[in-house]
Amino acid sequence: MLGSTSTVLPCDQGRDGGHPATHAAIRLSDLDAPQRAARRIVRKILAGQADVTYTDDVVLVADELVGNAVQHVGAALDISLDVYDWGVAVQVRDGGEDTTVVPAKPPAADEDDEGGRGLFLVDVLASAWGVQRDSEGKRVVAIFLYRPGDADR
């Protein structure tokens, strides 16, 4: 169960690359454990659509993006997951308006640092990612292209 504020829609547009085959979204701002909810929705939607390593990468990035929103802005507003024929797009929205606080190329953390690895992991694991303003604040979008050997989609 994803919760009462979630939606999972099989999209009738088909898998033409331009429209998602599946769209899932969940409101996170009122949840006590938003990172757990983010991990759960990613695992549920990707079950049987990609191999375990691919799914684990998407789960880790979703977890990091939600954790960053909670830590730096106070809350993640929502997460959405779109599954396409070519891969997956994860979007995490928060109420922060300053997109410049998200570095385009995050540095690797020193081994003694207690934090600072989140966006570095996003940069390493996602095929592409970025941040943009929207009507409610900003959102970080991570794209994961399917790789050879991933499970049939």
Secondary structure, DSSP 8 states (H G I E B T S, - for coil): ---TTEEEEE-TT-SSSSS-SEEEEEE-TT-S-HHHHHHHHHHHHHTTTS-HHHHHHHHHHHHHHHHHHHHHHS-EEEEEEEE-SSEEEEEEEES---GGGS-SS-----TT-SS--HHHHHHHHSSEEEEEEETTEEEEEEEEE--TT----
